Amino acid sequence: MSKKKIELIRKHSVSLYIMFLLLSCCGFLTYFMMSPEPTIIKPDGSEHFVVTYVKPALWVLMIKEISIAILIAVVLAFTIEGLAHTRREIEQEDLSKSILESVYKKYIPEKCFDEVDSCLLRSNVERTDYSIHYKIREITQEELDELGLDGNGEHCVVEAFNRYQVRNLLDENVTTHLKFNIEVPNEKEYTDLTEIYSFNYNSVEKINDDEPIKATNHGDCHYSFEANLKPHQTVVVEAKARTVKRIIDQEVWSSRLPSNGIRVTVEAPPHFDVHCRANHSKPMRKTGPNEWNLSYGMFPHQSIVLWWNGKCSK
């Protein structure tokens, strides 16, 4: 049975429950309206009042009992229907998984299927409109002065600008962790230039240039944010970071969420020879000078590799 038909049946069931509930309320209202009022009298010569009650008519009592029965039936039916619906959803999920396992485990190794199941099939969110822009530039004299270095012409600054959308795939609230990290240079004297200096979540600034995330002594520079998404909500994430690389070097960028592709652009000095490829079953398409696009789905932990040579003739 299709989801639309199931949803239609549920709507009709709720309508029936509401109708019987209203009928029960009308019965109670009729009972209270038709029940005789108690009579208060004071016998002659007595200081006390006497209250007398007249028993309601039989049909009024029957309406009361029928209304109570209808109310109990509606509550029980609504509760049982809710439990049955939850059970059906669980059974459908288990059935879908069993079918997938029985089909795919015949053709791919079990451990490979388990990896696909945990990384992809059980994912509650997806990433779309994924774009990364790299800017490769020379280290400025001001930055060298801050580091107390003279510079040897063998290093450059690489800035990464990351932007994407995250969408909740479920009909319920979802909590997911959005992580962003930048590689720390091997040379400790350049560590102070490595930082995450901007992170915006749906136009809300979580990190700014005044209080950036600096690299640690253990060679790590990352930021993690816990995002709470409403059903089918889409949010925009933007992050900026910088690090120091050699003028002949590479950068590896790995995806942590299922994505519908990625776009990479690079801004570099004219004498830099820049290349890019994807660790993927499909090749990246070069769409312009220092611009590449992968318009295929990306699994978590698949990546793109960017490498350059800045020693080409100027």
Disulfide bonds with the S-S distance in Angstrom:
none
